[in-house]
Each structure stands twice: as C-alpha cells, then as structure tokens.
Amino acid sequence: MNVVLAKTDTGRAVSTSFALARERLPGSGKVAEQRQQAFEAFERAGLPHRRIEDWKYTDLRVLMREVLPLAAAPDTAALSRAEAALKLHAIEGTRRLVLVDGVFAPKLSDLGKGEKGLSVRTLREVLEAGGGELLASDNSNPMIALNTAMATDGVVIEIANGTVLEQPLHVIHVASTGTPAAMYTRSLLRLGRDASATLVESFVATEGAKAYQTYDSLTVSLGDNARLDHLRLVEDGLEAFNIASAAVTLGAHAQLNTFGMVSGASVSRCQPTIVFAGEGARVDTNGVNLIKGRQHADTTLFMDHAVPHCASREVFRAVIDDRAHSVFQGRIVVRPDAQKTDAKMMTRALLLSDEAEADNKPELEIFADDVTCGHGATTGALDESLLFYLRARGLPEKEAQALLIQAFVGEAIESIANDSLREHVIAAAQRWLEARA
C-alpha cells in the first residue's frame, strides 16, 4: 500500500521556493544530489515543533509558520545600503568578509594581500568546482537539512599549520532586502596544527530590512594544539528570524573560547555541537541574551566529551524584559572512555518584568566513572536593596537598572581577551540599554 503524505501550505511553499531557486544554487552533479537528499529530509520532517524534545521551547510551526522564498541577489541599491550599515558594525583592525542577502560582496570585503598561511574562498566557487564535501551534514536536524539544500554562499577559511593570525577575521552578514525573503549561508573554518586565530560573526540589518529570515551554518575544525577565539553577535532587525547551527571538532590539546550575544531578531536559535576528538582539549563558552518586547532567543548547546582529559565551561546569562522569552538548553555527554573529564555549566537569568520568561534545561549524561561534572541555574529579579541604594544617590530608575544590568553581563563580556572586540561588544550592549530607556 502506498502512503502519500499530505503537504501543508507551508510545505507547498517551501517546495515551490526550492524548485525556483535550484538554478541559482551553486554546484551540480554530486552537489545537486546532496541538496536534493537534504531537501527531501526537510520535507519529511517539516518545521520543528514542541513535540520534538530539542525544540520543546522553540516551536517554529507556531513562531515562524512559514519559510520565506530565497532572497534575490543584491543589486547596487542593496549594496549601498549595506555599505552604510557597515559604518556602525565594522570593527577597526579586522579583516572584513561581507555577505549581503546571503551573497558574498567582494567590493565591501577586505580581500587585499592575505597573511601567509591564510586562504579565503567563497562557498560558491568551491561548490562550483565540485567541493561537495562542504555540504555533507547530518540531515536528522530539519533546519540543518534546509540549510544544506538552499545554501547560496559563505566563506571557506583555511589556516595552515603553525600560522598565528594577528588580525581577527570578521564575517558580517548584512540583510538588505526590501521584501520578505530568506538567506542561506554556510561557512567553514579549518585551523591546522598549532594554528591560532580569532573569528567574529555579526548578523545585522540595513534600515529598510525588516521581515526576513537568516539560516546559517558554520563548520569548524581545530587541529592539535590549535586555538580559536570566536565571537558571535546577533543584532538583526526586530522582525527577523535567525536560525544558526555550528559543528565544531577539537583535536588534542586544542582550545576554543567562545562568546555570543543576542540583542536582535524576533526569533533566534543558535544550536552548536562541540565534539572533543583529541585528549587534553578545552572549551570555555560564555553567552548573553539581551531581549525585550516579544523577542524569543534560544541557545541549545551539545557538548560531546568523547575522549579523556578534556575540560569544558559553559556560562550563560539572560536579561529579559517585557514579554520576551529566553531559552538555554545545555547538554553534556561524557562517553564511557572519557575518563578525567571536567565539565561544568551555569545559567543565570535576570527578569525585568513579571511577564518575562526564562526556560533553562541543563542535562548531564555521564557514562564514565572518574569525572568532575556539575550544573546550576538561577533566575531572579534585580536586587531591590541595590536599586534603592543607587536611586537614593540621585540616579533615575532606568539608569540604576542599567548599571546593575551592566554589572550582571559584564563578567561574561570581560572574558573577551581582545580589547577592541570587547569594546565593540560593550557598545552593542549599550545600544540595547539605550533603546530600552
């Protein structure tokens, strides 16, 4: 007996978008086959919903409801708007790589003489040359499958063994579309043995870009003794959707330091998977959500301790105002052979209104005996005695609250080692506080 699945309106819309976009998507042969397989996997699953445990708090069938058609390639006007937006979001002293509406923009990027040991290519040129391995991914996650099917462009960065990049790399995703549309980007970063680099990712919008969707995927591979400092800043427009995935693999004695901050987008979800593949590796990750109105920000992090003698630290903070909703799901798995694992996670939420909501779900799955693991979570309001102390000294209520919020998130921001990057993040947090006043 043949069973035919009935398509919803959303399913039909996505099928139509994929059919119309296929001629614009780079790659043929094996690449096209991978896209088709990934799209079929997405069609079977559909948008994730609350009956899927990992998506319990972020039901896209309710929050998003539809997948918008692929954004048109940016024209001269869109590039001009993007250039204006870069004046606020570019960071001095970094090598800038700009994607506008999901397409690499060479005229807005810094493609001058590269440092020795650094290679930067676009995803489009790699796929058109037959590099289908860049689309290889686990299609069991429907949003990763959708990204695989529709990925238009991105950057492929390779850093040779022993190379220490002095200049941070700054990948800026700019939404400049004037119509509701979706952008699909996929990037890859490979650090060779004993290499070191800093990567910054920013998601921003021009003044005219409002209702758009961003689907991004990042794959990172760290060789033995490599080090990566990674910053991720989401400052999308407040009507935007940002769904991002990351897959990171660490070699022996590799070190990963990450910081992420969400202050934009109506709905955002960041879902990194970090795998310890070599002994002696360490991960330190800090995250901050600054959200208000009806914003929804979800961080779902999977830490896979697969080998012995590795350490991880996860610290996430959320500041939630109005009816906003912050989600943190942290899952640590310690495999049977991963003895001497040292893994801890902590999440703290600060509620600024009675209707603000924070959902924290830490999980530990431990299959080894000789480990040190723990987790904790706190949720509360601003300390009334501290507010009274500040107001008694003449500060208005909003300014007093801003000082306490800055102190709350300041510890996470201080984890950023680079001075100019830390100041850039402080400025982004300050913009959120000023908009709240």
ABEGO torsion letter per residue (X at the ends): XBBBBBBBAAAAAAAAAAAAAAAABBEBEAAAAAAAAAAAAAAAAEBBBAABAAAAABBAAAAAGBBBBBBBBBBAAAAAAAAAAAAAABBBGBBBBBBBGGBBBAAABBABBBBBGBBBBBAAAAAAAGBAAAABBBAABAAAAAAAAABABEBBBBBBBGBBBABBBBBBBBBABABBBBBBBBBBBBBBBGBBBBBBBBBBBBAABBBBBBBBBBBBBBBBGBBBBBBBBBABBAABBBBBBBBBBBBBGBBBBBBBBBABEABBBBBBBBBBABBGBBBBBBBBBBBBEABBBBBBBBBBBABBGBBBBBBBBBBBBEABBBBBBBBBBBBAABBGBBBBBBBBBBBABAABBBBBBBBBBBABABBBBBBBBBBBBBBAAAAAAAAAAGBBAAAAAAAAAAAAAAAAAAABABAAAAAAAAAAAAAAAAAAX
